[in-house]
Amino acid sequence: MNNPQVRLILEEKREYALVLMDNQMPVLTGEKATRQLRAGGFKGMIIGMTGDPHGCSERDEFEAAGLSLCVDKDTPGIRRVYQVLGSFALNEELSAGSSSSPPALLVDQASPAK
């Protein structure tokens, strides 16, 4: 595993419940990072974001890498992310009484590859 961000998620002492993954990242594609996370045992939700159109091989490979959800980088896609995060946060809030600490949220804000 050569990507320090992926390694950090897998080796850190706390469990992440959700990762927001961009497919077009400068060091490692979202598809490869997602595969590494899943291969490393990450069980949390991974929401992928991409500008690639449906039917494009890059998008198909990204979706097949183990995403929980894949959305477009457009207004409806962003709305869907807000909707999922809102539902996710509500579920975490409702179940917070049963655990000592709620899972962390990691958002990858890497700039697109050139």
C-alpha positions as CSV (number, residue, x, y, z in Angstrom):
1,M,0.0,0.0,0.0
2,N,2.0,3.0,-1.2
3,N,-0.6,5.8,-0.6
4,P,-0.1,7.5,2.8
5,Q,-3.8,8.7,2.9
6,V,-5.1,5.2,2.4
7,R,-2.6,3.7,4.9
8,L,-3.6,6.4,7.4
9,I,-7.3,5.4,7.2
10,L,-6.5,1.7,7.6
11,E,-3.8,2.0,10.4
12,E,-5.3,4.8,12.5
13,K,-6.7,3.8,15.9
14,R,-10.2,5.2,15.2
15,E,-12.6,3.8,12.7
16,Y,-14.0,5.9,9.9
17,A,-17.6,5.4,9.1
18,L,-17.6,7.2,5.8
19,V,-15.2,8.4,3.1
20,L,-16.1,10.9,0.4
21,M,-13.9,9.8,-2.5
22,D,-13.1,11.8,-5.7
23,N,-12.2,9.6,-8.7
24,Q,-9.8,12.2,-10.2
25,M,-7.0,12.6,-7.7
26,P,-3.4,13.6,-8.4
27,V,-1.6,10.8,-6.6
28,L,-3.9,7.8,-6.8
29,T,-7.2,7.4,-8.6
30,G,-10.4,7.0,-6.5
31,E,-10.8,3.6,-8.1
32,K,-7.4,2.4,-6.9
33,A,-7.8,4.0,-3.5
34,T,-11.2,2.4,-3.0
35,R,-9.8,-1.0,-4.0
36,Q,-7.0,-0.6,-1.5
37,L,-9.4,0.5,1.3
38,R,-11.7,-2.5,0.7
39,A,-8.7,-4.9,0.4
40,G,-7.4,-3.6,3.7
41,G,-10.7,-4.4,5.4
42,F,-12.4,-1.0,5.4
43,K,-16.1,-1.7,6.0
44,G,-17.5,1.8,6.1
45,M,-19.4,3.7,3.5
46,I,-17.5,5.1,0.5
47,I,-19.3,7.7,-1.6
48,G,-17.6,8.2,-4.9
49,M,-17.8,11.4,-6.9
50,T,-17.0,11.6,-10.6
51,G,-17.3,13.8,-13.6
52,D,-17.2,10.8,-15.9
53,P,-20.4,10.0,-17.7
54,H,-22.4,6.8,-17.2
55,G,-21.1,4.1,-19.4
56,C,-17.5,5.4,-19.4
57,S,-15.0,2.7,-18.5
58,E,-13.3,4.9,-15.9
59,R,-16.7,5.4,-14.1
60,D,-17.6,1.7,-14.4
61,E,-14.2,0.7,-12.9
62,F,-14.7,3.3,-10.1
63,E,-18.2,2.0,-9.3
64,A,-17.0,-1.7,-9.4
65,A,-14.1,-0.9,-7.0
66,G,-16.4,-1.2,-3.9
67,L,-18.2,2.1,-3.7
68,S,-21.4,2.3,-1.6
69,L,-22.7,5.0,-3.9
70,C,-21.4,6.9,-6.9
71,V,-22.7,10.4,-7.8
72,D,-22.0,12.9,-10.5
73,K,-20.2,16.1,-9.9
74,D,-23.2,18.2,-10.7
75,T,-26.0,19.9,-8.7
76,P,-28.2,16.8,-8.4
77,G,-25.1,14.7,-7.4
78,I,-24.2,17.2,-4.7
79,R,-27.8,17.2,-3.5
80,R,-27.6,13.4,-3.2
81,V,-24.5,13.6,-1.2
82,Y,-26.1,16.1,1.2
83,Q,-29.2,13.9,1.4
84,V,-27.0,10.8,2.3
85,L,-24.9,12.7,4.8
86,G,-28.0,14.1,6.5
87,S,-29.5,10.6,6.8
88,F,-26.1,9.2,7.9
89,A,-25.7,11.9,10.5
90,L,-29.2,11.3,11.8
91,N,-28.6,7.6,12.1
92,E,-25.3,8.2,13.9
93,E,-27.0,10.7,16.3
94,L,-29.7,8.2,17.1
95,S,-27.3,5.4,17.8
96,A,-24.7,7.6,19.6
97,G,-26.2,6.6,22.9
98,S,-25.2,3.0,22.4
99,S,-21.5,3.6,21.6
100,S,-18.8,5.5,23.5
101,S,-17.9,7.7,20.5
102,P,-19.4,8.2,17.1
103,P,-17.3,7.3,14.1
104,A,-15.3,10.0,12.4
105,L,-16.0,11.5,9.0
106,L,-13.2,11.8,6.5
107,V,-13.7,14.0,3.4
108,D,-11.1,13.9,0.7
109,Q,-10.8,17.3,-0.9
110,A,-7.9,16.5,-3.3
111,S,-7.7,18.6,-6.4
112,P,-8.4,17.0,-9.7
113,A,-5.5,15.5,-11.7
114,K,-4.1,17.5,-14.6
